[in-house]
Amino acid sequence: MASFTISSPSKSSSFLSCSLSSLFTPSSLSRKSFAFNISRSPICAPNSLKCELPQPVNYENGIPKIPVLNERILPKFVESNRMDKAVNRNGAKLKLFSGTANPALSQEIAWYMGLELGKINIKRFADGEIYVQLQESVRGCDVYLVQPTCPPANENLMELLIMIDACRRASAKNITAVIPYFGYARADRKARRESIAAKLVANLITEAGADRVLACDLHSGQSMGYFDIPVDHVYCQPVVLDYLASKKICSGDLVVVSPDVGGVARARSFAKKLSDAPLAIVDKRRHAHNVAEVMNLIGDVKGKVAVMVDDMIDTAGTIAKGAALLHQEGAREVYACCTHAVFSPPAIERLSGGVFQEVIITNTLPVAEKNYFPQLTVLSVANLLGETIWRVHDDCSVSSIFL
């Protein structure tokens, strides 16, 4: 059987929660009394938040030494500034676990938070069934499970459900499903006797035992209403906006473009943050799934730097045809900005064909090495997700991060 085990390089955290199963080991039964070691070593790193770990972190030139899984997938997020609106941290009874869908992002989140990933064993049996075993106690803890339901969507979704069930049966106090990319989000309405799969998935996550969901840039706002539990919607705009600001493009040259009518609200919000830049809309007509035909452009892009904004890039048909239209209308440069890079074939061929000056995405989904091309830039949302998790755990405002 294939197996996947996530464990931290040093000893696991000694929280105040106690495992009942540990009482029945031979060593514990030989003692007449039980004592719990809750001593910790404080961390006081430069430009860091105050937190505590059971083991000190090794530093090199003042920067934490991070086990880089892949230098291209794992950005140097530790060099970025911490969130401006920091809050007091209470790391007691908080545990963070990763599924197999995007372990690199989970590791980044853990390092931002100053925590270690919880120990969990995830296996695939020969017949494809999934086995999950928590390798440390979560009794009475607030547990956060990081698992995007990205391709293969069905397998990753089932893994998330089993992880939630394992935590519930292990007596976790609260279980939060951290879903950077929410699969099936596009199936959000009924037409021509179709299923509303987004609602079905929401029901499955709730019934599995999740108490809260934390998701990044949902395809449509109504998806939050499909859940019967609280949903915190994490907007990844700040990450992309900070990067665009570093490019120092003159605000008078910018125009924000929505690749379709459905994304106008998203593009308008983005344009407002860019000194209220003008807005243009690409009108397209879709004749079949994953097939888009561009018709015309609403707005002026002549001589401008066009920034196309969307929540995801799947086959890249919509955004590539839109970029070609922008060049025909006289745009000087075209940038593509999206949160979720699904990159289904033939997306890479379309994106690397020369119509884009740069394609800016985030790491809500893992990007395979074969899908990298010269114009691609991958930004990390680890700080954003880590800060949101802290605020949820400490009962602080989440929306204030995005104001």
Number of C-alpha atoms within 10 A of each C-alpha: 9 10 12 14 15 18 17 14 9 11 11 18 22 18 22 14 15 16 15 10 8 13 12 11 9 9 9 13 12 9 9 6 7 8 7 10 8 10 11 14 12 14 17 13 14 9 13 15 18 16 18 20 18 19 16 13 18 10 11 9 6 10 14 14 13 15 12 14 11 10 9 14 19 20 19 14 17 18 9 9 10 16 14 7 8 12 15 12 15 14 19 16 19 20 24 22 23 28 22 18 23 21 18 21 25 25 26 26 26 21 20 20 24 19 21 24 23 25 20 20 16 21 19 15 12 9 7 11 12 18 16 22 16 16 14 17 22 25 22 18 22 19 26 25 24 27 29 27 23 24 16 10 15 13 15 21 23 16 24 27 20 20 29 27 18 18 27 20 11 19 15 20 15 20 23 23 25 26 21 28 25 26 22 19 20 14 18 20 14 10 9 5 6 10 13 17 17 22 20 16 19 21 15 16 24 19 14 17 21 24 20 20 22 23 20 23 22 23 20 15 12 14 19 19 12 17 20 14 15 14 19 17 18 20 18 20 20 16 18 20 15 10 14 16 12 8 8 8 11 10 14 11 15 22 25 28 33 27 26 21 12 13 18 20 11 16 24 20 13 23 21 13 12 17 11 15 17 20 22 24 22 25 17 18 13 11 9 8 6 12 12 19 15 21 12 15 20 12 14 18 26 16 15 19 23 29 27 26 26 23 20 21 22 18 22 24 18 21 28 25 19 29 27 16 18 27 18 11 16 14 19 15 19 26 20 24 25 19 29 25 25 19 19 14 12 12 19 18 14 17 25 19 10 14 20 23 19 19 20 21 24 22 23 28 23 21 18 10 10 7 14 15 13 9 15 18 16 21 20 22 26 28 22 21 27 19 21 21 23 20 20 15 20 14 9 14 11 17 13 8 17 11 6
